Amino acid sequence: MKLRLLKFTGEDDFLEKMRLMRVDKSGQRIMSGKGIFYALQIEGLEALLGNVLKQEMLSLGGEVVLPREVITGKLKKSDCILLGTLSHYRRLIDKLKLQPWGLKKLGEEINTALENIQRKAWKIQAGDYLLDLGKRTYLMGILNVTPDSFSDGGKFYNKPGEALSHALRMEEEGADIIDIGGESTRPGARPVSEDEELRRVIPVIKILNKRLKIPISIDTRKARVAKEAIEAGASMVNDVSGLRYDPEMKKVLAKYSLPVVIMHMKGTPETMQKKPEYKNLISEIIDYFKKSIKLAKDAGIREGEIIIDPGIGFGKTVEHNLIILKNLYQFKILGYPILVGTSRKSFIGKVLNLDVDKRLPGTIASCVLAILNGANLLRVHDIKEVKQAVKLIEAIIKVKDV
């Protein structure tokens, strides 16, 4: 007899293990929800609802963590943690459908959250290109045509020929998307005019559109720049303001039906690193996404066109960035593909005491962790090296037990 510790990434993973064990199909159906455990936190739950939830979960064999003062009635509201298997939650949801006091709605929210957490694939149409996210990790290559970006500022500014060569090199090395930016968003950067941003990006997009066989993304927060970039050949928009900077951006995206990356940023590039503070970092970013996603949908942007980015380095301290990477899996509760951009960023330099041109190992380490915690796209400078790391980690993740 031998004892082993097992870890399942989801219900499908558990079913595969049972199939290898030759468990019959009826047994697989019965057991499939019992091997997957989730801990869900509910913030600011009324004491009455918390006590009802606790009794219901206990009756099913699960548990709810509450402060003693909620149970004794001294606290009117509190956070709580639900502990149970997928099977526990499914039966809980059925029971909550019959309950008053808003518990039916809570059951619906728990059900949606579980569906989102388990979702592994998204097919997003970017113009003529299909992004099959979840099947593998996509790499977004960074091409800044600015004089002042923190890492490659000036390299491709006013140099369309060199910008083309670099984009083609990234494509050859394995980039899936080329992200072109004409306005630096490094900490302290001042905004540039629409005309200047257009002057920088449109000629390059037109040239790349004729040569690249992968989609072009425009990195901008301005609606007019996005519109003209799309008409020049861009197939998606990467908005660091999360649709908050330019009210017309939502209308442009809805009109052209193209994917948008909604990024979280606290403040603006000029102000974002001036002592950024959060009461609850992850919770506040999730709330920000919920509001931005609602803005997008209300404007006519479709569900299948949205990608979220927690905005590493945008209004965050070093500790904030580390917390986001450690807890990236929490954003899966929203149900959208996740983009992460850590490439060469200052938090890596501060942790490792390295200049910007020596941060590749730190970039790779952060990218691998991001994949393990749920990232679907990585925005990077060094395509070749990160691609190798991605291929290896994906081979490890996807290998079947024997």
DRENVO-696311 format. One record per residue (C-alpha): residue number from 0; residue in three letters; x, y, z. Coordinates in nm, 3 decimals, padded with zeros to 5 digits. Each point is the difference from the previous one (the first is absolute). Example, Ala and Ser with C-alpha at 12.3 -4.5 7.8 and 13.67 -1.06 7.14 Angstrom:
<node 0,ALA,<01.230,-00.450,00.780>>
<node 1,SER,<00.137,00.344,-00.066>>
This chain:
<node 0,MET,<00.000,00.000,00.000>>
<node 1,LYS,<00.130,00.347,-00.096>>
<node 2,LEU,<-00.133,00.344,00.091>>
<node 3,ARG,<00.002,00.293,-00.243>>
<node 4,LEU,<-00.106,00.365,00.015>>
<node 5,LEU,<-00.212,00.114,-00.295>>
<node 6,LYS,<-00.091,00.346,-00.129>>
<node 7,PHE,<-00.265,00.056,-00.267>>
<node 8,THR,<-00.019,00.315,-00.211>>
<node 9,GLY,<-00.371,-00.045,-00.066>>
<node 10,GLU,<-00.283,-00.245,-00.050>>
<node 11,ASP,<00.132,-00.115,-00.338>>
<node 12,ASP,<00.336,-00.080,00.158>>
<node 13,PHE,<-00.169,-00.211,00.270>>
<node 14,LEU,<-00.213,-00.181,-00.259>>
<node 15,GLU,<00.315,-00.087,-00.197>>
<node 16,LYS,<00.159,-00.147,00.312>>
<node 17,MET,<-00.307,-00.214,00.065>>
<node 18,ARG,<00.001,-00.115,-00.362>>
<node 19,LEU,<00.361,-00.111,00.035>>
<node 20,MET,<-00.102,-00.191,00.315>>
<node 21,ARG,<-00.275,-00.167,-00.206>>
<node 22,VAL,<-00.280,00.133,00.218>>
<node 23,ASP,<-00.329,-00.073,-00.178>>
<node 24,LYS,<-00.188,00.291,-00.155>>
<node 25,SER,<-00.279,00.003,00.257>>
<node 26,GLY,<00.262,00.019,00.274>>
<node 27,GLN,<00.174,00.284,-00.180>>
<node 28,ARG,<-00.325,00.197,-00.015>>
<node 29,ILE,<-00.065,-00.053,00.370>>
<node 30,MET,<00.352,00.088,00.111>>
<node 31,SER,<00.098,00.276,-00.247>>
<node 32,GLY,<-00.115,00.289,00.218>>
<node 33,LYS,<00.140,-00.147,00.319>>
<node 34,GLY,<00.368,00.023,-00.090>>
<node 35,ILE,<00.012,00.374,-00.068>>
<node 36,PHE,<00.018,00.230,00.304>>
<node 37,TYR,<-00.061,00.375,00.002>>
<node 38,ALA,<00.028,00.264,00.271>>
<node 39,LEU,<-00.220,00.299,-00.087>>
<node 40,GLN,<00.001,00.324,00.197>>
<node 41,ILE,<-00.308,00.221,00.023>>
<node 42,GLU,<00.068,00.356,00.116>>
<node 43,GLY,<-00.243,00.200,00.214>>
<node 44,LEU,<-00.263,-00.272,00.041>>
<node 45,GLU,<-00.291,00.073,00.236>>
<node 46,ALA,<00.016,-00.206,00.320>>
<node 47,LEU,<-00.339,-00.166,-00.060>>
<node 48,LEU,<00.108,-00.123,-00.344>>
<node 49,GLY,<00.333,-00.116,00.134>>
<node 50,ASN,<-00.167,-00.212,00.267>>
<node 51,VAL,<-00.241,-00.152,-00.254>>
<node 52,LEU,<00.288,-00.080,-00.235>>
<node 53,LYS,<00.192,-00.165,00.283>>
<node 54,GLN,<-00.291,-00.227,00.093>>
<node 55,GLU,<-00.064,-00.093,-00.364>>
<node 56,MET,<00.365,-00.082,-00.072>>
<node 57,LEU,<00.035,-00.198,00.322>>
<node 58,SER,<-00.304,-00.205,-00.096>>
<node 59,LEU,<00.173,-00.084,-00.330>>
<node 60,GLY,<00.335,-00.087,00.155>>
<node 61,GLY,<00.169,00.330,-00.086>>
<node 62,GLU,<00.084,00.294,00.228>>
<node 63,VAL,<-00.024,00.377,00.029>>
<node 64,VAL,<00.260,00.199,00.194>>
<node 65,LEU,<-00.152,00.288,00.200>>
<node 66,PRO,<00.113,00.209,00.300>>
<node 67,ARG,<-00.160,-00.108,00.327>>
<node 68,GLU,<-00.164,00.344,00.028>>
<node 69,VAL,<-00.208,-00.071,-00.312>>
<node 70,ILE,<-00.134,-00.320,00.150>>
<node 71,THR,<-00.081,00.173,00.333>>
<node 72,GLY,<-00.162,00.298,-00.174>>
<node 73,LYS,<00.252,00.267,00.108>>
<node 74,LEU,<00.111,00.068,-00.360>>
<node 75,LYS,<-00.255,00.103,-00.262>>
<node 76,LYS,<00.231,-00.055,-00.298>>
<node 77,SER,<00.317,-00.196,-00.060>>
<node 78,ASP,<00.210,-00.174,-00.260>>
<node 79,CYS,<-00.040,-00.375,-00.017>>
<node 80,ILE,<00.183,-00.287,-00.167>>
<node 81,LEU,<-00.187,-00.290,-00.158>>
<node 82,LEU,<00.186,-00.333,00.001>>
<node 83,GLY,<-00.121,-00.288,-00.211>>
<node 84,THR,<00.031,-00.222,-00.301>>
<node 85,LEU,<-00.163,00.075,-00.332>>
<node 86,SER,<-00.266,-00.254,00.098>>
<node 87,HIS,<-00.068,00.189,00.325>>
<node 88,TYR,<-00.043,00.327,-00.190>>
<node 89,ARG,<-00.234,-00.148,-00.259>>
<node 90,ARG,<-00.229,-00.133,00.272>>
<node 91,LEU,<00.027,00.328,00.193>>
<node 92,ILE,<-00.106,00.198,-00.309>>
<node 93,ASP,<-00.308,-00.223,-00.037>>
<node 94,LYS,<-00.091,00.062,00.365>>
<node 95,LEU,<00.053,00.377,-00.024>>
<node 96,LYS,<-00.252,00.017,-00.285>>
<node 97,LEU,<-00.270,-00.069,00.261>>
<node 98,GLN,<00.124,00.254,00.255>>
<node 99,PRO,<-00.118,00.362,00.058>>
<node 100,TRP,<00.205,00.312,00.100>>
<node 101,GLY,<00.198,00.015,-00.324>>
<node 102,LEU,<00.152,-00.345,00.042>>
<node 103,LYS,<-00.135,-00.109,-00.339>>
<node 104,LYS,<00.197,00.283,-00.165>>
<node 105,LEU,<00.309,-00.094,00.202>>
<node 106,GLY,<-00.036,-00.358,-00.124>>
<node 107,GLU,<-00.010,00.127,-00.358>>
<node 108,GLU,<00.317,00.205,00.060>>
<node 109,ILE,<00.178,-00.303,00.149>>
<node 110,ASN,<-00.104,-00.209,-00.300>>
<node 111,THR,<00.130,00.263,-00.246>>
<node 112,ALA,<00.326,00.028,00.195>>
<node 113,LEU,<00.055,-00.377,-00.012>>
<node 114,GLU,<-00.070,-00.009,-00.375>>
<node 115,ASN,<00.247,00.286,-00.054>>
<node 116,ILE,<00.269,-00.163,00.216>>
<node 117,GLN,<-00.024,-00.324,-00.195>>
<node 118,ARG,<-00.001,00.166,-00.342>>
<node 119,LYS,<00.318,-00.074,-00.194>>
<node 120,ALA,<-00.060,00.114,-00.357>>
<node 121,TRP,<-00.103,00.312,-00.191>>
<node 122,LYS,<-00.015,00.049,-00.376>>
<node 123,ILE,<00.042,00.371,-00.078>>
<node 124,GLN,<-00.021,00.136,-00.353>>
<node 125,ALA,<00.255,00.275,-00.066>>
<node 126,GLY,<-00.083,00.114,-00.351>>
<node 127,ASP,<00.112,-00.280,-00.231>>
<node 128,TYR,<00.176,-00.182,00.283>>
<node 129,LEU,<-00.138,-00.246,00.255>>
<node 130,LEU,<00.155,00.009,00.348>>
<node 131,ASP,<-00.056,-00.346,00.148>>
<node 132,LEU,<00.077,00.098,00.358>>
<node 133,GLY,<00.030,-00.276,00.255>>
<node 134,LYS,<00.125,-00.252,-00.253>>
<node 135,ARG,<00.346,00.147,00.060>>
<node 136,THR,<00.160,00.319,00.132>>
<node 137,TYR,<00.014,00.286,-00.251>>
<node 138,LEU,<00.294,00.241,-00.015>>
<node 139,MET,<-00.055,00.368,-00.073>>
<node 140,GLY,<00.320,00.159,-00.128>>
<node 141,ILE,<00.069,00.358,00.111>>
<node 142,LEU,<00.085,00.259,-00.267>>
<node 143,ASN,<00.028,00.352,00.138>>
<node 144,VAL,<00.045,00.275,-00.257>>
<node 145,THR,<00.062,00.258,00.272>>
<node 146,PRO,<00.307,00.202,00.101>>
<node 147,ASP,<-00.048,-00.058,00.374>>
<node 148,SER,<-00.134,-00.349,00.086>>
<node 149,PHE,<00.172,-00.145,00.307>>
<node 150,SER,<00.176,-00.290,-00.177>>
<node 151,ASP,<00.022,00.054,-00.375>>
<node 152,GLY,<-00.078,00.371,-00.031>>
<node 153,GLY,<00.164,00.150,-00.308>>
<node 154,LYS,<00.098,-00.329,-00.165>>
<node 155,PHE,<-00.282,00.014,-00.253>>
<node 156,TYR,<-00.111,00.363,00.028>>
<node 157,ASN,<-00.015,00.158,-00.347>>
<node 158,LYS,<00.156,-00.319,-00.140>>
<node 159,PRO,<-00.277,-00.190,-00.184>>
<node 160,GLY,<00.248,-00.227,-00.177>>
<node 161,GLU,<00.158,-00.113,00.326>>
<node 162,ALA,<-00.344,-00.036,00.158>>
<node 163,LEU,<-00.100,-00.230,-00.287>>
<node 164,SER,<00.315,-00.210,00.035>>
<node 165,HIS,<-00.055,-00.037,00.374>>
<node 166,ALA,<-00.365,-00.097,-00.044>>
<node 167,LEU,<00.089,-00.260,-00.262>>
<node 168,ARG,<00.269,-00.137,00.231>>
<node 169,MET,<-00.251,-00.031,00.287>>
<node 170,GLU,<-00.243,-00.176,-00.233>>
<node 171,GLU,<00.269,-00.244,-00.107>>
<node 172,GLU,<00.094,-00.066,00.364>>
<node 173,GLY,<-00.356,-00.092,00.089>>
<node 174,ALA,<-00.200,00.314,00.074>>
<node 175,ASP,<-00.375,-00.043,-00.052>>
<node 176,ILE,<-00.086,00.372,00.010>>
<node 177,ILE,<00.202,00.319,-00.048>>
<node 178,ASP,<-00.104,00.282,00.236>>
<node 179,ILE,<00.092,00.345,-00.132>>
<node 180,GLY,<00.013,00.298,00.233>>
<node 181,GLY,<00.059,00.365,-00.084>>
<node 182,GLU,<-00.038,00.151,00.348>>
<node 183,SER,<00.220,-00.099,00.291>>
<node 184,THR,<-00.191,-00.107,00.311>>
<node 185,ARG,<00.306,-00.040,00.221>>
<node 186,PRO,<-00.032,00.155,00.348>>
<node 187,GLY,<00.009,00.379,-00.025>>
<node 188,ALA,<-00.047,00.008,-00.377>>
<node 189,ARG,<-00.186,00.299,-00.137>>
<node 190,PRO,<-00.279,-00.052,-00.255>>
<node 191,VAL,<00.060,00.078,-00.366>>
<node 192,SER,<-00.251,00.154,-00.237>>
<node 193,GLU,<-00.222,-00.212,-00.223>>
<node 194,ASP,<00.171,00.141,-00.308>>
<node 195,GLU,<00.346,-00.091,00.127>>
<node 196,GLU,<-00.107,-00.350,00.104>>
<node 197,LEU,<-00.158,-00.056,-00.341>>
<node 198,ARG,<00.313,00.128,-00.173>>
<node 199,ARG,<00.202,-00.261,00.186>>
<node 200,VAL,<-00.219,-00.308,-00.041>>
<node 201,ILE,<-00.202,00.019,-00.323>>
<node 202,PRO,<00.290,-00.022,-00.249>>
<node 203,VAL,<00.142,-00.298,00.190>>
<node 204,ILE,<-00.337,-00.179,00.016>>
<node 205,LYS,<-00.050,00.046,-00.374>>
<node 206,ILE,<00.339,-00.150,-00.074>>
<node 207,LEU,<-00.044,-00.290,00.244>>
<node 208,ASN,<-00.348,-00.077,-00.127>>
<node 209,LYS,<00.146,-00.082,-00.340>>
<node 210,ARG,<00.271,-00.231,00.134>>
<node 211,LEU,<-00.115,-00.166,00.324>>
<node 212,LYS,<-00.205,-00.320,00.011>>
<node 213,ILE,<-00.109,00.058,00.359>>
<node 214,PRO,<-00.240,00.261,00.145>>
<node 215,ILE,<00.106,00.352,00.091>>
<node 216,SER,<-00.116,00.156,00.327>>
<node 217,ILE,<-00.004,00.374,00.061>>
<node 218,ASP,<00.106,00.101,00.350>>
<node 219,THR,<-00.195,00.322,00.058>>
<node 220,ARG,<-00.256,00.160,00.229>>
<node 221,LYS,<-00.123,00.247,-00.264>>
<node 222,ALA,<-00.306,-00.079,-00.215>>
<node 223,ARG,<00.118,00.189,-00.308>>
<node 224,VAL,<00.337,-00.177,00.005>>
<node 225,ALA,<-00.176,-00.336,00.039>>
<node 226,LYS,<-00.238,00.076,-00.289>>
<node 227,GLU,<00.272,00.106,-00.244>>
<node 228,ALA,<00.224,-00.288,00.108>>
<node 229,ILE,<-00.281,-00.249,-00.066>>
<node 230,GLU,<-00.061,00.150,-00.342>>
<node 231,ALA,<00.375,-00.027,-00.068>>
<node 232,GLY,<00.002,-00.371,00.090>>
<node 233,ALA,<-00.011,-00.052,00.378>>
<node 234,SER,<-00.219,-00.291,00.113>>
<node 235,MET,<-00.029,00.070,00.373>>
<node 236,VAL,<00.039,00.279,00.257>>
<node 237,ASN,<00.203,-00.002,00.321>>
<node 238,ASP,<-00.138,00.277,00.225>>
<node 239,VAL,<00.209,00.063,00.313>>
<node 240,SER,<-00.275,00.223,00.139>>
<node 241,GLY,<-00.258,-00.279,00.010>>
<node 242,LEU,<-00.238,00.204,-00.222>>
<node 243,ARG,<00.002,00.285,00.255>>
<node 244,TYR,<00.217,00.262,-00.177>>
<node 245,ASP,<-00.194,00.070,-00.319>>
<node 246,PRO,<-00.382,-00.041,00.004>>
<node 247,GLU,<-00.002,-00.052,-00.377>>
<node 248,MET,<00.225,-00.309,00.019>>
<node 249,LYS,<-00.291,-00.231,00.084>>
<node 250,LYS,<-00.194,00.120,-00.304>>
<node 251,VAL,<00.296,-00.063,-00.232>>
<node 252,LEU,<00.049,-00.353,00.130>>
<node 253,ALA,<-00.371,-00.081,-00.025>>
<node 254,LYS,<-00.011,00.129,-00.357>>
<node 255,TYR,<00.292,-00.210,-00.123>>
<node 256,SER,<-00.073,-00.312,00.214>>
<node 257,LEU,<00.364,-00.059,00.089>>
<node 258,PRO,<00.158,-00.136,00.320>>
<node 259,VAL,<00.102,00.239,00.275>>
<node 260,VAL,<00.243,-00.045,00.287>>
<node 261,ILE,<-00.146,00.175,00.304>>
<node 262,MET,<00.286,00.080,00.235>>
<node 263,HIS,<-00.012,00.116,00.362>>
<node 264,MET,<00.188,00.318,00.080>>
<node 265,LYS,<-00.026,00.210,00.316>>
<node 266,GLY,<00.030,00.364,-00.105>>
<node 267,THR,<00.184,00.101,-00.319>>
<node 268,PRO,<00.356,-00.067,-00.118>>
<node 269,GLU,<00.095,00.341,00.143>>
<node 270,THR,<-00.141,-00.075,00.348>>
<node 271,MET,<-00.034,-00.378,00.034>>
<node 272,GLN,<00.322,-00.065,00.193>>
<node 273,LYS,<-00.047,00.278,00.256>>
<node 274,LYS,<-00.063,-00.216,00.308>>
<node 275,PRO,<-00.272,-00.229,-00.139>>
<node 276,GLU,<-00.216,-00.141,00.280>>
<node 277,TYR,<-00.271,-00.267,00.018>>
<node 278,LYS,<-00.215,-00.131,00.285>>
<node 279,ASN,<-00.039,-00.336,-00.175>>
<node 280,LEU,<00.212,-00.018,-00.316>>
<node 281,ILE,<-00.151,-00.301,-00.179>>
<node 282,SER,<-00.357,00.084,00.097>>
<node 283,GLU,<00.034,00.359,-00.123>>
<node 284,ILE,<00.146,-00.108,-00.334>>
<node 285,ILE,<-00.282,-00.253,-00.048>>
<node 286,ASP,<-00.258,00.272,00.077>>
<node 287,TYR,<00.174,00.228,-00.252>>
<node 288,PHE,<-00.025,-00.271,-00.266>>
<node 289,LYS,<-00.368,-00.059,00.073>>
<node 290,LYS,<-00.074,00.369,-00.054>>
<node 291,SER,<00.213,00.025,-00.316>>
<node 292,ILE,<-00.153,-00.318,-00.144>>
<node 293,LYS,<-00.348,00.140,00.064>>
<node 294,LEU,<00.100,00.323,-00.176>>
<node 295,ALA,<00.120,-00.209,-00.295>>
<node 296,LYS,<-00.312,-00.215,-00.022>>
<node 297,ASP,<-00.236,00.295,00.040>>
<node 298,ALA,<00.174,00.161,-00.297>>
<node 299,GLY,<-00.050,-00.309,-00.218>>
<node 300,ILE,<00.337,-00.172,00.040>>
<node 301,ARG,<-00.067,-00.372,-00.003>>
<node 302,GLU,<00.084,-00.247,00.275>>
<node 303,GLY,<00.241,-00.191,-00.224>>
<node 304,GLU,<00.209,00.308,-00.080>>
<node 305,ILE,<00.128,00.080,00.349>>
<node 306,ILE,<00.341,-00.084,00.150>>
<node 307,ILE,<00.106,00.122,00.346>>
<node 308,ASP,<00.344,00.112,00.122>>
<node 309,PRO,<00.065,00.072,00.372>>
<node 310,GLY,<00.255,00.264,-00.098>>
<node 311,ILE,<00.331,-00.105,00.153>>
<node 312,GLY,<00.194,00.319,00.078>>
<node 313,PHE,<-00.291,00.236,-00.064>>
<node 314,GLY,<-00.076,00.163,00.334>>
<node 315,LYS,<00.154,-00.280,00.207>>
<node 316,THR,<00.292,-00.036,00.236>>
<node 317,VAL,<00.248,-00.286,-00.027>>
<node 318,GLU,<-00.201,-00.188,00.263>>
<node 319,HIS,<-00.325,00.063,-00.186>>
<node 320,ASN,<00.148,-00.150,-00.318>>
<node 321,LEU,<00.120,-00.309,00.186>>
<node 322,ILE,<-00.341,-00.045,00.163>>
<node 323,ILE,<-00.173,00.020,-00.339>>
<node 324,LEU,<00.226,-00.267,-00.151>>
<node 325,LYS,<-00.045,-00.224,00.304>>
<node 326,ASN,<-00.380,00.041,-00.010>>
<node 327,LEU,<-00.052,00.026,-00.376>>
<node 328,TYR,<-00.230,-00.306,00.008>>
<node 329,GLN,<-00.258,00.211,00.189>>
<node 330,PHE,<-00.076,00.198,-00.316>>
<node 331,LYS,<-00.129,-00.320,-00.162>>
<node 332,ILE,<-00.322,00.053,00.197>>
<node 333,LEU,<-00.091,00.268,-00.259>>
<node 334,GLY,<00.002,-00.249,-00.288>>
<node 335,TYR,<00.222,00.190,-00.247>>
<node 336,PRO,<00.342,-00.080,-00.148>>
<node 337,ILE,<00.284,00.161,00.193>>
<node 338,LEU,<00.294,00.191,-00.146>>
<node 339,VAL,<00.309,00.067,00.214>>
<node 340,GLY,<00.284,00.239,-00.075>>
<node 341,THR,<00.304,-00.029,00.227>>
<node 342,SER,<00.271,00.034,-00.265>>
<node 343,ARG,<00.311,00.181,00.132>>
<node 344,LYS,<-00.210,00.200,00.248>>
<node 345,SER,<00.140,00.188,00.295>>
<node 346,PHE,<-00.132,-00.235,00.269>>
<node 347,ILE,<00.231,-00.269,-00.143>>
<node 348,GLY,<00.291,00.241,00.012>>
<node 349,LYS,<-00.077,00.102,00.358>>
<node 350,VAL,<-00.036,-00.358,00.126>>
<node 351,LEU,<00.316,-00.117,-00.177>>
<node 352,ASN,<00.191,00.330,00.001>>
<node 353,LEU,<00.045,-00.007,-00.378>>
<node 354,ASP,<-00.004,00.259,-00.276>>
<node 355,VAL,<-00.267,-00.021,-00.268>>
<node 356,ASP,<00.223,-00.178,-00.253>>
<node 357,LYS,<00.074,-00.286,00.244>>
<node 358,ARG,<-00.352,-00.097,00.100>>
<node 359,LEU,<-00.065,-00.286,-00.242>>
<node 360,PRO,<00.033,-00.283,00.257>>
<node 361,GLY,<-00.240,00.183,00.232>>
<node 362,THR,<-00.237,00.058,-00.290>>
<node 363,ILE,<00.000,-00.370,-00.087>>
<node 364,ALA,<-00.057,-00.103,00.363>>
<node 365,SER,<-00.296,00.236,00.035>>
<node 366,CYS,<-00.146,-00.117,-00.334>>
<node 367,VAL,<00.019,-00.366,00.100>>
<node 368,LEU,<-00.174,00.074,00.332>>
<node 369,ALA,<-00.265,00.201,-00.185>>
<node 370,ILE,<-00.074,-00.299,-00.227>>
<node 371,LEU,<-00.028,-00.234,00.298>>
<node 372,ASN,<-00.242,00.244,00.164>>
<node 373,GLY,<-00.227,00.046,-00.302>>
<node 374,ALA,<00.151,00.243,-00.253>>
<node 375,ASN,<-00.107,-00.056,-00.361>>
<node 376,LEU,<00.210,00.271,-00.166>>
<node 377,LEU,<00.342,00.144,00.085>>
<node 378,ARG,<00.115,00.343,-00.121>>
<node 379,VAL,<00.380,-00.016,-00.035>>
<node 380,HIS,<00.305,00.152,-00.165>>
<node 381,ASP,<00.213,-00.317,-00.029>>
<node 382,ILE,<-00.211,-00.236,-00.208>>
<node 383,LYS,<00.258,-00.271,-00.074>>
<node 384,GLU,<00.104,-00.061,00.360>>
<node 385,VAL,<-00.348,00.024,00.151>>
<node 386,LYS,<-00.136,-00.229,-00.274>>
<node 387,GLN,<00.244,-00.272,00.103>>
<node 388,ALA,<-00.107,00.029,00.364>>
<node 389,VAL,<-00.369,-00.008,-00.100>>
<node 390,LYS,<00.045,-00.311,-00.214>>
<node 391,LEU,<00.170,-00.184,00.285>>
<node 392,ILE,<-00.251,00.095,00.270>>
<node 393,GLU,<-00.292,-00.086,-00.230>>
<node 394,ALA,<00.155,-00.339,-00.078>>
<node 395,ILE,<00.018,-00.067,00.374>>
<node 396,ILE,<-00.357,00.116,00.060>>
<node 397,LYS,<-00.148,-00.201,-00.287>>
<node 398,VAL,<00.188,-00.327,00.041>>
<node 399,LYS,<-00.235,-00.286,00.089>>
<node 400,ASP,<00.063,-00.216,00.305>>
<node 401,VAL,<00.078,-00.363,-00.084>>
